[in-house]
Amino acid sequence: MNPLEAPRRISFDLETFAGVARKKWWIVPLTMLIGLTLMFWQESDLKTEARYFSLTRMYEPTDEGAPLTLVGVNTDLIGQFPDETNQALLLESAEITKKIQANFDREISLSVQPFDKTFSLNTETDGPAVTRFSFKPSRRFSYELTCIESDEKNCAEALNLYAQELQTIRLTATKAGFANSIELIDSLLAADIQLSPDDLSRLNLQKNAFNQAITLASGEIIQISERKYLEGETVQTVDIKSYLFGLLVGLVIGIIILIQFVVTDSKIRSARSLITATSYEKYLGEATSTTDSNSLQLLAAALRGSSSDEIRWIKILPVGAETIDERFATVLAKILGEQVSITKSFVQLTAADLAPSKGAAFLLAVVKNSAQVGELKQIWSVIEKSGNTVLGSALITQ
């Protein structure tokens, strides 16, 4: 089997991960900083003040038709003209908006939300087999006025002006509703129909009551609640949980990127990655140039076992560096009792340098954390195809 085509094993190499982490550690704090910044920007929009201020007031109109029940008028049947919903539309009309906006030096935004009457269902029994149903108003009409501006300056005054305009609109509508009832009563009194004295008296009394109601009508509305909001997050309102979430997301993304670098890393950083790139049979060991290390003794033993009696000269070819420490050759030569030399780097070799020599073989000295897998395979292939013998490879720590 060709040692350059050893089956690839998918495994977790802690040493490779540590090697990449030492070089790319800055990715994790960078992504954490980016995550923190993005979360801060999203939550605060980089604002030191709220984006806008809103003031909301709830108004309830006085039921000016209620006293008419004293003269037998069903006030639920008296409608205003225009009705409450259309009154809200009139309040938001361009004419009134322009009139009120003229009092201020910047734009005021108003929204009006009318709340209609709600009704309850009453059930009455009239005899053993007759049931009557009726609807009764359970809540009067109300208005919710909301003013929005960039900061709290004009909203209170603006809502006061809008409330005055609404009061004027309601007064006109209330009087119109009463006037319609008077017109109906006048038509009944003028019609050629027989009315009893009691009916005539009741209709005249109700007509006078409607006239007095028109005189007394004011269109009054009463403020029943007020709410203020500062809309939009600011720098001061960003919660610590948002910062922690941004840091956590950045940490996870940074680790994922770091793992991606580990997976795609092509440098030989450990014995495992060197064995994976070549094969276990062609791996001769790992050595350092320190004098107190026994690694060169072990490498020499592996070289002796992988070579034959014919081999008298070992050429050490650096992979991943221009050259390696001369002590590697000196110590190995002393241990093996053979000629050991360090060649030039692969890119400097000529055809004459690669010419096969009787009794000579190559040892590929793979420099840790520097040599590339592709580079190693290319060098190995060229040396073998040039007719030379490759004893194997060793991982060298400079």
Secondary structure as the mmCIF struct_conf table of DSSP 4:
data_model
#
loop_
_struct_conf.conf_type_id
_struct_conf.id
_struct_conf.beg_label_comp_id
_struct_conf.beg_label_asym_id
_struct_conf.beg_label_seq_id
_struct_conf.end_label_comp_id
_struct_conf.end_label_asym_id
_struct_conf.end_label_seq_id
HELX_RH_3T_P HELX_RH_3T_P1 PRO A 3 GLU A 5
HELX_LH_PP_P HELX_LH_PP_P1 ALA A 6 ARG A 9
HELX_RH_AL_P HELX_RH_AL_P1 LEU A 14 LYS A 24
TURN_TY1_P TURN_TY1_P1 TRP A 25 TRP A 26
HELX_RH_AL_P HELX_RH_AL_P2 ILE A 27 SER A 44
TURN_TY1_P TURN_TY1_P2 ASP A 45 LEU A 46
BEND BEND1 THR A 48 GLU A 49
BEND BEND2 ARG A 51 ARG A 51
STRN STRN1 TYR A 52 PRO A 61
TURN_TY1_P TURN_TY1_P3 GLU A 64 GLY A 65
HELX_RH_3T_P HELX_RH_3T_P2 ALA A 66 VAL A 71
TURN_TY1_P TURN_TY1_P4 GLY A 72 GLY A 72
HELX_RH_3T_P HELX_RH_3T_P3 THR A 75 LEU A 77
BEND BEND3 PHE A 81 PRO A 82
HELX_RH_AL_P HELX_RH_AL_P3 GLU A 84 LEU A 91
TURN_TY1_P TURN_TY1_P5 GLU A 92 GLU A 92
BEND BEND4 SER A 93 SER A 93
HELX_RH_AL_P HELX_RH_AL_P4 ALA A 94 GLN A 101
TURN_TY1_P TURN_TY1_P6 ALA A 102 ASN A 103
BEND BEND5 PHE A 104 ARG A 106
STRN STRN2 SER A 109 PHE A 115
STRN STRN3 THR A 118 THR A 125
BEND BEND6 GLY A 127 ALA A 129
STRN STRN4 THR A 131 ARG A 139
STRN STRN5 SER A 142 GLU A 149
BEND BEND7 SER A 150 ASN A 154
HELX_RH_AL_P HELX_RH_AL_P5 CYS A 155 ALA A 190
BEND BEND8 ALA A 191 ASP A 192
HELX_RH_AL_P HELX_RH_AL_P6 PRO A 197 LEU A 216
STRN STRN6 ILE A 221 GLU A 231
BEND BEND9 GLY A 232 GLY A 232
HELX_RH_3T_P HELX_RH_3T_P4 VAL A 235 THR A 237
HELX_RH_AL_P HELX_RH_AL_P7 ILE A 240 THR A 264
STRN STRN7 LYS A 267 LYS A 267
BEND BEND10 SER A 270 SER A 270
HELX_RH_AL_P HELX_RH_AL_P8 ALA A 271 ALA A 277
BEND BEND11 THR A 278 THR A 278
BEND BEND12 TYR A 280 TYR A 280
TURN_TY1_P TURN_TY1_P7 GLU A 281 LYS A 282
STRN STRN8 TYR A 283 THR A 288
TURN_TY1_P TURN_TY1_P8 THR A 291 ASP A 292
BEND BEND13 ASN A 294 ASN A 294
HELX_RH_AL_P HELX_RH_AL_P9 SER A 295 SER A 306
BEND BEND14 SER A 307 SER A 307
TURN_TY1_P TURN_TY1_P9 ASP A 309 GLU A 310
STRN STRN9 TRP A 313 VAL A 319
BEND BEND15 GLY A 320 GLU A 322
HELX_RH_AL_P HELX_RH_AL_P10 GLU A 326 LEU A 336
TURN_TY1_P TURN_TY1_P10 GLY A 337 GLY A 337
BEND BEND16 GLU A 338 GLU A 338
STRN STRN10 GLN A 339 ILE A 342
HELX_RH_3T_P HELX_RH_3T_P5 PHE A 346 GLN A 348
TURN_TY1_P TURN_TY1_P11 ALA A 351 LEU A 354
BEND BEND17 ALA A 355 ALA A 355
TURN_TY1_P TURN_TY1_P12 LYS A 358 GLY A 359
STRN STRN11 ALA A 360 VAL A 367
TURN_TY1_P TURN_TY1_P13 LYS A 368 SER A 370
STRN STRN12 GLN A 372 GLN A 372
HELX_RH_AL_P HELX_RH_AL_P11 VAL A 373 LYS A 385
TURN_TY1_P TURN_TY1_P14 SER A 386 GLY A 387
STRN STRN13 VAL A 390 THR A 397
#
